Amino acid sequence: MADYNEGDLVRVVKNGKEYRGIVMPSRSDKVVLKLKNGYNVGLSLDGTTVELLERASAPPKPARREHPHKKGLPNVTILSTGGTIASRVDYRTGAVSSQFTADDILDAIPELTDIANFNGKVLSMIFSEDMDASTWQNLARACHEEIKNGADGIIVTHGTDTMSYTAAALSFMIRSPVPIVLVGAQRSSDRPSSDNAMNMLCAATVATSDIAGVTVVMHGETSDDFCYVHRGTKVRKLHTSMRTAFQSVNVPPIARVDYSARNIIKITDHVKRGENELLLRDKMEPRCALVKFYPGMPPDIIEYYRGKGYRGLVLEGTGLGHVGTAWIPAVGKAAKEMVIVMASQCINGRICD
């Protein structure tokens, strides 16, 4: 087996068929190649021979701009967790990887330096679906520390797939006197339709505004006119790929941010800057599960989680919050040992108490 790295040109023979391509990053035990025609292929290494054809040259280091602090501007901290908004294209492989620091973001979007002075910390560089309770705890603690040290606002760069989970978790974990803004991008910076710059500039506008607490700022319509400001506990990703994927559920957004004018138009009431005292509540129980009920689903799953030592369950019932009749005894028994709460699979409306 050849010794190869990402970016190398290799020849792979699998079941008598030959593939030539550039080695791309892989999250599995397969070798992933970008072929000459632009398509990617993943090949299991069982019964495969790999021949190294050409070593990749080291990519050039991007030029680093200076970002001096400007007198009179507010101070905003960028906490990077990864995601498409903080990504760079490796043109050797065609892969998009999450590796932007705050300085990288300022290099890519220099207009940000007219809005605030930025400091940055990289908390993680992971896919948002790999986050867990400990990630949220570390993020809440980092926000608390930055605000305690004088930050006028916080921007959290985040992958969009689970951003609504993080926004909700932070909303309950930290009471903030300043804005904490989560922002992401549906499309990476190498695409002409990328929304990363607009979303980031709108997020910076909100981070320096009087809208305190945890919010999500994302594209508001298909054109590049404005972003919406969503409450952290009321926002959900409702489309896989559209730039307008994020919408407030059951309530209107807090505000809209006009992109060109950089001004905020309020829609509903909100907690204002300085109204709350800073408070951190970072205890979280990781042994909780979300269970989606479907017709005919046996209640054995309740006993499974109880037997595994889980401390809490969220049941997604139908309609106003219903499950099958056979579930009632199982839920009653498990509720003596864990907290069980009911939610609805419906997007809009409330459950019946």
FENDA-V320624 format. One record per pair of residues at least 4 apart in sequence whose C-alpha atoms are under 8 Angstrom apart, sorted by the first residue. I is the first residue (numbers start at 1). J is the second residue. Records with the same first field share a line. If there is no record, write none. Layout:
I = J ; J
This chain:
1 = 49 ; 50 ; 51
2 = 49 ; 50 ; 51 ; 52
3 = 52
4 = 8 ; 10 ; 52 ; 55
5 = 23
6 = 22 ; 23 ; 24 ; 25 ; 56 ; 93
7 = 22 ; 23 ; 24 ; 55 ; 56 ; 92 ; 93
8 = 22 ; 23 ; 52 ; 53 ; 54 ; 55 ; 56
9 = 20 ; 21 ; 22 ; 23 ; 52 ; 53 ; 54 ; 55 ; 56
10 = 20 ; 21 ; 22 ; 23 ; 50 ; 51 ; 52 ; 53 ; 54
11 = 18 ; 19 ; 20 ; 21 ; 50 ; 51 ; 52 ; 53
12 = 18 ; 19 ; 20 ; 48 ; 49 ; 50 ; 51
13 = 17 ; 18 ; 19 ; 48 ; 49 ; 50
14 = 18 ; 19 ; 43 ; 47 ; 48 ; 49
15 = 47 ; 48
19 = 35
20 = 33 ; 35 ; 36
21 = 33 ; 34 ; 35 ; 36
22 = 33 ; 34 ; 35 ; 92 ; 93
23 = 31 ; 32 ; 33 ; 34 ; 93
24 = 31 ; 32 ; 33 ; 34 ; 93 ; 94 ; 95
25 = 32 ; 95
26 = 30 ; 31 ; 32
29 = 44 ; 45
30 = 42 ; 43 ; 44 ; 45
31 = 42 ; 43 ; 44 ; 45
32 = 40 ; 41 ; 42 ; 43
33 = 40 ; 41 ; 42
34 = 38 ; 39 ; 40 ; 41 ; 93 ; 94
35 = 39 ; 40 ; 41
44 = 48
45 = 49
56 = 92
59 = 92
64 = 107
65 = 107
67 = 103 ; 106 ; 113
69 = 117 ; 118
70 = 116 ; 117
73 = 115 ; 116 ; 117
74 = 115 ; 116 ; 117 ; 152 ; 208
75 = 116 ; 117 ; 118 ; 119 ; 150 ; 151 ; 152 ; 153
76 = 116 ; 117 ; 118 ; 119 ; 151 ; 152 ; 153 ; 154 ; 155 ; 207 ; 208
77 = 118 ; 119 ; 120 ; 121 ; 146 ; 151 ; 153 ; 154 ; 155
78 = 102 ; 118 ; 119 ; 120 ; 121 ; 154 ; 155 ; 156 ; 157
79 = 102 ; 120 ; 121 ; 122 ; 123 ; 154 ; 155 ; 156 ; 157
80 = 86 ; 100 ; 101 ; 102 ; 120 ; 121 ; 122 ; 123 ; 124 ; 125 ; 156 ; 157 ; 158
81 = 122 ; 123 ; 124 ; 125 ; 126 ; 156 ; 157 ; 158 ; 159
82 = 86 ; 87 ; 98 ; 99 ; 100 ; 124 ; 125 ; 126 ; 127 ; 128 ; 157 ; 158 ; 159
83 = 87 ; 98 ; 125 ; 126 ; 127 ; 128 ; 157 ; 158 ; 159 ; 160 ; 184 ; 185
84 = 97 ; 98 ; 158 ; 159 ; 160 ; 184 ; 185 ; 186 ; 187 ; 188 ; 189 ; 196
85 = 157 ; 158 ; 159 ; 183 ; 184 ; 185 ; 186 ; 187 ; 188 ; 189 ; 196
86 = 98 ; 99 ; 100 ; 101 ; 105 ; 157 ; 158
87 = 96 ; 97 ; 98 ; 99 ; 100 ; 188 ; 189
88 = 96 ; 97 ; 98 ; 99 ; 100 ; 188 ; 189 ; 190
89 = 94 ; 95 ; 96 ; 97 ; 189 ; 190
90 = 94 ; 95 ; 96 ; 97
91 = 95
96 = 188
98 = 125 ; 126 ; 127
99 = 125
100 = 104 ; 105
101 = 105 ; 120 ; 121 ; 122
102 = 106 ; 118 ; 119 ; 120 ; 121 ; 122
103 = 107 ; 120
104 = 108
105 = 109
106 = 110 ; 111 ; 112 ; 113
109 = 197
111 = 115 ; 201
112 = 116 ; 201 ; 204
113 = 117 ; 118
115 = 204 ; 205 ; 208
116 = 204 ; 208
123 = 138 ; 139
126 = 130 ; 131
127 = 131 ; 159
128 = 158 ; 159 ; 160 ; 161 ; 162 ; 163
129 = 161 ; 162
131 = 135 ; 136
132 = 136 ; 286
133 = 137 ; 284 ; 285 ; 286
134 = 138
135 = 139
136 = 140 ; 166 ; 169 ; 170
137 = 141 ; 282 ; 283 ; 284
138 = 142
139 = 143 ; 170
140 = 144 ; 170 ; 173 ; 174 ; 280 ; 282
141 = 145 ; 280 ; 282
142 = 146
143 = 147 ; 154 ; 180
144 = 148 ; 174 ; 176 ; 278 ; 279 ; 280
145 = 149
146 = 150 ; 151 ; 154
147 = 151 ; 152 ; 153 ; 154 ; 178
148 = 278
152 = 178 ; 179 ; 207 ; 208
153 = 178 ; 179 ; 180 ; 181 ; 207 ; 208
154 = 178 ; 179 ; 180 ; 181 ; 207
155 = 180 ; 181 ; 182 ; 183 ; 203 ; 204 ; 207
156 = 180 ; 181 ; 182 ; 183
157 = 182 ; 183 ; 184
158 = 163 ; 182 ; 183 ; 184
159 = 163 ; 184 ; 185
160 = 164 ; 184 ; 185 ; 186 ; 237
161 = 237
162 = 166
163 = 167 ; 182 ; 184
164 = 168 ; 216 ; 232 ; 233 ; 235 ; 236 ; 237
165 = 169
166 = 170
167 = 171 ; 182 ; 214 ; 215 ; 216 ; 232 ; 233
168 = 172 ; 232 ; 233 ; 234
169 = 173
170 = 174 ; 214 ; 232
171 = 175 ; 213 ; 214 ; 232 ; 233
172 = 281
173 = 280 ; 281 ; 282 ; 283
174 = 278 ; 279 ; 280 ; 281 ; 282
175 = 213 ; 276 ; 277 ; 278 ; 279 ; 280
176 = 180 ; 212 ; 213 ; 214 ; 276 ; 277 ; 278 ; 279
177 = 212 ; 213 ; 272 ; 273 ; 274 ; 275 ; 276 ; 277 ; 278
178 = 207 ; 210 ; 211 ; 212 ; 213 ; 272 ; 273 ; 274
179 = 206 ; 207 ; 208 ; 209 ; 210 ; 211 ; 212 ; 213 ; 214 ; 215 ; 273
180 = 207 ; 212 ; 213 ; 214 ; 215
181 = 203 ; 206 ; 207 ; 214 ; 215 ; 216 ; 217
182 = 203 ; 214 ; 215 ; 216 ; 217
183 = 199 ; 200 ; 203 ; 216 ; 217 ; 218
184 = 196 ; 199 ; 200 ; 218
185 = 194 ; 195 ; 196 ; 199 ; 218 ; 243
186 = 194 ; 195 ; 196 ; 241 ; 242 ; 243
187 = 191 ; 193 ; 194 ; 195 ; 196 ; 241 ; 243
188 = 194 ; 195 ; 196
189 = 194 ; 195 ; 196
190 = 194
195 = 199 ; 219 ; 243
196 = 200
197 = 201
198 = 202 ; 219 ; 224 ; 259
199 = 203 ; 217 ; 218 ; 219 ; 227
200 = 204
201 = 205 ; 259
202 = 206 ; 217 ; 227 ; 257 ; 258 ; 259 ; 262
203 = 207 ; 217 ; 218
204 = 208
205 = 209 ; 257 ; 262 ; 263 ; 264
206 = 210 ; 211 ; 229 ; 257 ; 264
207 = 211
209 = 273
210 = 272 ; 273
211 = 270 ; 271 ; 272 ; 273
212 = 270 ; 271 ; 272 ; 273 ; 274
213 = 271
214 = 231 ; 232
215 = 229 ; 230 ; 231 ; 232
216 = 229 ; 230 ; 231 ; 232 ; 235
217 = 227 ; 228 ; 229 ; 230
218 = 227 ; 228 ; 229 ; 243 ; 244 ; 246
219 = 224 ; 226 ; 227 ; 228 ; 243 ; 244 ; 245 ; 246
220 = 225 ; 226 ; 227 ; 228 ; 244 ; 256
221 = 225 ; 226 ; 227 ; 243 ; 244
222 = 242 ; 243 ; 244
224 = 259
225 = 258 ; 259 ; 260
226 = 256 ; 257 ; 258 ; 259
227 = 256 ; 257 ; 258 ; 259
228 = 253 ; 254 ; 255 ; 256 ; 257
229 = 253 ; 254 ; 255 ; 256 ; 257
230 = 234 ; 235 ; 247 ; 248 ; 253 ; 254 ; 255
231 = 235 ; 248 ; 253 ; 254
234 = 248 ; 249 ; 250 ; 251
235 = 246 ; 247 ; 248 ; 249
236 = 246 ; 247 ; 248 ; 249
237 = 245 ; 246 ; 247
238 = 245 ; 246 ; 247
239 = 244 ; 245 ; 246
240 = 245
241 = 245
247 = 253
248 = 252 ; 253
249 = 347 ; 348
250 = 348 ; 349
252 = 267 ; 268
253 = 267 ; 268
254 = 266 ; 267 ; 268 ; 269 ; 270
255 = 264 ; 265 ; 266 ; 267 ; 268
256 = 264 ; 265 ; 266 ; 267
257 = 262 ; 263 ; 264 ; 265
258 = 262 ; 263 ; 264 ; 265
259 = 263
271 = 275 ; 276
285 = 311
287 = 309 ; 310 ; 311 ; 312
288 = 310 ; 311 ; 312 ; 313 ; 314
289 = 305 ; 310 ; 312 ; 313 ; 314
290 = 313 ; 314 ; 315 ; 316
291 = 313 ; 314 ; 315 ; 316
292 = 315 ; 316 ; 317 ; 345
293 = 297 ; 315 ; 316 ; 317 ; 318 ; 323
294 = 317 ; 318
295 = 324
296 = 324
297 = 324
298 = 326 ; 327
299 = 303 ; 326 ; 327 ; 330
300 = 304 ; 330
301 = 305
302 = 306 ; 330 ; 331 ; 334
303 = 307 ; 330 ; 334
304 = 308
305 = 309 ; 310
306 = 310 ; 311 ; 334 ; 337 ; 338
310 = 338
311 = 337 ; 338 ; 339
312 = 338 ; 339 ; 340
313 = 338 ; 339 ; 340 ; 341
314 = 340 ; 341 ; 342 ; 343
315 = 340 ; 341 ; 342 ; 343 ; 344
316 = 321 ; 342 ; 343 ; 344 ; 345
317 = 321 ; 322 ; 323 ; 342 ; 343 ; 344 ; 345
318 = 322 ; 323 ; 344 ; 345 ; 346
319 = 344 ; 345 ; 346 ; 351
320 = 344 ; 350 ; 351 ; 352
321 = 342 ; 343 ; 344 ; 351 ; 352
322 = 344
323 = 327 ; 328
324 = 328
326 = 330
327 = 331
328 = 332
329 = 333
330 = 334
331 = 335 ; 340
332 = 336
333 = 337
334 = 338
335 = 339 ; 340
342 = 351
343 = 351
344 = 350 ; 351
